[in-house]
Amino acid sequence: MTTKTQKVVELEDVVVRFAGDSGDGMQLTGSLFSDTAAIAGNDFATFPDYPSEIRAPQGTIAGVSGFQIHFGHKHIYTSGDLADVLVAMNPAPLKKNLMWVKPGGTIIIDTDTFSEKSLTKAGYDNNPLNDETLKDYNVIKAPISSLTKKSVEDLELDNKIVMKSRNMFALGIMFFLFNRKFKTADEFFEQKFKSNPLLIEANKKILRAGYNFAETIEALNSITYTVEPAALKKGKYRNITGNVATAWGLLAAAERSGRQLFLGSYPITPASEILQELSKHKSLGAKVLQAEDEIAGIVSSIGASFAGSFAVTSTSGPGLSLKCEAIGLAVMTELPIVIVDVQRAGPSTGMPTKSEQSDLLQALFGRNGEAQVIVIAASSSSNCFYYAYEASKLAMEHMTPVILLTDGCLANGSEVFRIPKVSELPSIKPPIVKANDTDYRPYKRNPEKLSRSWAIPGTLGLRHRIGGLEKENIFGNVSHDPENHQLMCEYRAEKVRRVANYIKPQEVIGPESGDLLVVSWGSTYGVMIEAVKEMQKQGKKVSLAHFHNINPLPKNTAEIFSKYKKIIVPELNLGQFVLYLRMYFQQFKFEQYNKIQGLPFMVKELVDKFNHLLEEK
Amino acid sequence: MGNEVTDVKELPALTKEDFKSDQMVKWCPGCGDHAILSSFQKVLPELGVRKENVVVVSGIGCSSRFPYYVKTYGFHGIHGRAAALASGIKITNPKLNVWMATGDGDSLAIGGNHFIHVLRRNIDINILLFNNRIYGLTKGQYSPTTPTGRKTKSSPHGTIEHPFNVGELAIGAQGTFFARAVDTNPKMITRVMHEAAKHKGTSLIEILQNCVIFYNNVHSAITSKETKDENQLHLVHGEPMIFGKNKDKGIMLKGTQLQAVHIGKYGITEKDILVHDETTYDSGIHLMLAKMAPPTFPVALGVIRSVKNYTYEDKLESIIETEKEISSIKCVDDLLNSGKTWEI
């Protein structure tokens, strides 16, 4: 492919951002680029950034769609802070994304699109190609549109179709820049356009035209980059988003528990993919009811749980609010159910496509009465699989609702995922009562776990009635007896507390004692670990305790806190986990650091904050 | 419902006593609910269904205490949500024989959404909707079926709302089975309960029920000894719509509307009277029948509509069976290893 002598520079990790109009195919371009990272054996994480509107007006800032990939020879924890390379298909994506490019970074621009009209639409008074706007960057001015057209002139294709494929020209440039092979993209074209060979040829040609263009232009000085394979554990890998990982974790739990999966759910951003994904897998026996509303979503699941399904409902913050009363019903009837809350920026409708950690208090306390539930939070797109599995196991074995918190970042972001074997996952043994068990009483409890048993309608000899009214201990009849109510409230709370006996102790990353402990939870894990490692590199005595089990907390939590001089709790909210920790651990002083902009933390801002805190007397 | 195919020979002979729970029935003396419960306990052993396969579900309200009094599997849910609860139960296990007890507040106000959607999906559950046109358990506020102008605790100047007609709403929501009965006629209740049980799909029975405390005699124009013959039309499939103490009145179709007429007057003979067809898919006549009310018309009782359509859960089961056969994904390991993967 190449004849010139090239200089190849090795990089530890690279962040690339593709940005265009929402119709420019940036998600596809990004995903095809990710495939080559997989083939090259890199570790990587991706994140799509798209507007709430499906097709906002073309050429405007509101309509910009982006896709970021962070790939590396080193272990990749996040989709990256600032981009090393930005591909901007139009002026609006340039305007919107310039702030996310590293100073000195490379920007590839389709200069054909920089007409006066489109500059105005993007809100540029002057053409940024002609003034100082881009002086700190390595700008590659590429007439992508016209060269795309030229490259397939001979095929006599419709102009609209050709223009739709200019993203492949941009991808070709990136392939050259990072020494990528055509194979995976070619295979994709062959599959996607099976019925139209002309389009296969066109896309292959355009991709190669982009590649050849990059090879010849002087701006690159024939320098290309490689990122060596990452030191990943041996095994079979795939790319997975948080929502798909969640759905698959639930399916795995259904299979391991021998229960049929039931999902009752109402579409809501950014959780809908869980509903869509599970509805695909009828061959695994999954039954999915797209309910008429959020309430029917959870209540049908409670009914399904009563009838013996492993039942789940999935939603986001506004939907969790609507489900609160029904969660109380599941608490009272002590039936297993998993509620997945893919958090987004609130309150109210908030910013549906932006991520936030602000449903924690709602998950912990959002119900009437004394109504403890287990709360678990995943921390990476791929470990959504394992935490969905753990949530399911705890729900079924302890006969209680479990809220699993993920968020928009985890849900839509994707990561490299080492494929596990289902048989290697921990077993799930729900306490199902056998037919004609004469010892069965609806509210008799397991002496260790305090869970009641699961007597499934249709089973001989176990007819019983349950419901939302307070239940008489052991027998389960309706009871308004004062002492019984206190006893039952205490049982339900203690049942959840005792789950602490069945979860892993909290881990600490870094020295077991030191000057500063960073305490975090949820999707901020990646950026926390990068920040803490950066601090450790600077010689600071900083460790990280990232929590997955929120309620109950691991039993060694206080012991960990006691080993550090200072504790800081950074969160993407106004301080919810820190409030909860202050409630339980009044003996410690918790500093907090909060950001609530619909954006993730940046490594740099955290390092600055931590250093500042260490310097304070 | 009729889908419980357990071999009847295997079934022990059941009686009403098998379905009485040990809980004290706490409805007011004279409440119409007692008659409904008693009819239900009489019907259950006659259905040819194992007692462990019956599930009774409810929401909140006086009617919703029902599950506690019936010795089956039972679930007393939260206000308005019984239809969603029942849906999850039936979809999980289509072999179960699912009954739902609800009221005009529970299903038509707070649970209106679930009510119309369960009918639209045609999930095979049987709904007993106790319509007393008032909120009883919260002590006397007006409900979505309270007649306009009625003074209640929350409408001291008379309600200014337009009430729902249960049948009209149900048929509008594509309900495949709608019947109506009165709490004063247990025979009629048991008959329509049997019909509802046989019907594949959501069966809705509206039971005009009296609340002795907060709206006594609400249905007396229809149920009192003096007026019931003139104000009740007992529908029978394939039979002419004749009513009246002397069986001398009937329902005719005049133009596009129904008319109550005297047989023998103005040359009208029995041949002119409409013959009831509960199975016609077109809902026109069914809607008109459901809406008939005194003083112009008698109230239509019995099965008004019973049409065939597939049920949600049967269709779902059949898709699952097909997918299990044709899909290459037979277990979660297959799924995890499907699509694009690579070795390291």
Boltz contact constraints between the chains, C-beta under 6 A:
constraints:
  - contact:
      token1: [A, 38]
      token2: [B, 342]
      max_distance: 6.0
  - contact:
      token1: [A, 41]
      token2: [B, 344]
      max_distance: 6.0
  - contact:
      token1: [A, 232]
      token2: [B, 344]
      max_distance: 6.0
  - contact:
      token1: [A, 236]
      token2: [B, 341]
      max_distance: 6.0
  - contact:
      token1: [A, 236]
      token2: [B, 343]
      max_distance: 6.0
  - contact:
      token1: [A, 237]
      token2: [B, 342]
      max_distance: 6.0
  - contact:
      token1: [A, 237]
      token2: [B, 344]
      max_distance: 6.0
  - contact:
      token1: [A, 238]
      token2: [B, 341]
      max_distance: 6.0
  - contact:
      token1: [A, 251]
      token2: [B, 332]
      max_distance: 6.0
  - contact:
      token1: [A, 252]
      token2: [B, 332]
      max_distance: 6.0
  - contact:
      token1: [A, 255]
      token2: [B, 332]
      max_distance: 6.0
  - contact:
      token1: [A, 262]
      token2: [B, 92]
      max_distance: 6.0
  - contact:
      token1: [A, 282]
      token2: [B, 319]
      max_distance: 6.0
  - contact:
      token1: [A, 282]
      token2: [B, 320]
      max_distance: 6.0
  - contact:
      token1: [A, 282]
      token2: [B, 323]
      max_distance: 6.0
  - contact:
      token1: [A, 283]
      token2: [B, 323]
      max_distance: 6.0
  - contact:
      token1: [A, 283]
      token2: [B, 324]
      max_distance: 6.0
  - contact:
      token1: [A, 283]
      token2: [B, 327]
      max_distance: 6.0
  - contact:
      token1: [A, 283]
      token2: [B, 329]
      max_distance: 6.0
  - contact:
      token1: [A, 287]
      token2: [B, 91]
      max_distance: 6.0
  - contact:
      token1: [A, 292]
      token2: [B, 113]
      max_distance: 6.0
  - contact:
      token1: [A, 292]
      token2: [B, 117]
      max_distance: 6.0
  - contact:
      token1: [A, 293]
      token2: [B, 113]
      max_distance: 6.0
  - contact:
      token1: [A, 296]
      token2: [B, 84]
      max_distance: 6.0
  - contact:
      token1: [A, 296]
      token2: [B, 114]
      max_distance: 6.0
  - contact:
      token1: [A, 299]
      token2: [B, 81]
      max_distance: 6.0
  - contact:
      token1: [A, 299]
      token2: [B, 84]
      max_distance: 6.0
  - contact:
      token1: [A, 299]
      token2: [B, 85]
      max_distance: 6.0
  - contact:
      token1: [A, 300]
      token2: [B, 84]
      max_distance: 6.0
  - contact:
      token1: [A, 300]
      token2: [B, 87]
      max_distance: 6.0
  - contact:
      token1: [A, 300]
      token2: [B, 88]
      max_distance: 6.0
  - contact:
      token1: [A, 301]
      token2: [B, 88]
      max_distance: 6.0
  - contact:
      token1: [A, 303]
      token2: [B, 85]
      max_distance: 6.0
  - contact:
      token1: [A, 303]
      token2: [B, 88]
      max_distance: 6.0
  - contact:
      token1: [A, 303]
      token2: [B, 89]
      max_distance: 6.0
  - contact:
      token1: [A, 304]
      token2: [B, 88]
      max_distance: 6.0
  - contact:
      token1: [A, 304]
      token2: [B, 92]
      max_distance: 6.0
  - contact:
      token1: [A, 306]
      token2: [B, 75]
      max_distance: 6.0
  - contact:
      token1: [A, 307]
      token2: [B, 89]
      max_distance: 6.0
  - contact:
      token1: [A, 307]
      token2: [B, 92]
      max_distance: 6.0
  - contact:
      token1: [A, 307]
      token2: [B, 93]
      max_distance: 6.0
  - contact:
      token1: [A, 309]
      token2: [B, 92]
      max_distance: 6.0
  - contact:
      token1: [A, 325]
      token2: [B, 78]
      max_distance: 6.0
  - contact:
      token1: [A, 329]
      token2: [B, 78]
      max_distance: 6.0
  - contact:
      token1: [A, 419]
      token2: [B, 336]
      max_distance: 6.0
  - contact:
      token1: [A, 422]
      token2: [B, 332]
      max_distance: 6.0
  - contact:
      token1: [A, 422]
      token2: [B, 333]
      max_distance: 6.0
  - contact:
      token1: [A, 457]
      token2: [B, 55]
      max_distance: 6.0
  - contact:
      token1: [A, 457]
      token2: [B, 73]
      max_distance: 6.0
  - contact:
      token1: [A, 457]
      token2: [B, 96]
      max_distance: 6.0
  - contact:
      token1: [A, 458]
      token2: [B, 52]
      max_distance: 6.0
  - contact:
      token1: [A, 458]
      token2: [B, 53]
      max_distance: 6.0
  - contact:
      token1: [A, 460]
      token2: [B, 52]
      max_distance: 6.0
  - contact:
      token1: [A, 463]
      token2: [B, 72]
      max_distance: 6.0
  - contact:
      token1: [A, 463]
      token2: [B, 73]
      max_distance: 6.0
  - contact:
      token1: [A, 465]
      token2: [B, 67]
      max_distance: 6.0
  - contact:
      token1: [A, 465]
      token2: [B, 68]
      max_distance: 6.0
  - contact:
      token1: [A, 465]
      token2: [B, 74]
      max_distance: 6.0
  - contact:
      token1: [A, 466]
      token2: [B, 75]
      max_distance: 6.0
  - contact:
      token1: [A, 467]
      token2: [B, 76]
      max_distance: 6.0
  - contact:
      token1: [A, 468]
      token2: [B, 78]
      max_distance: 6.0
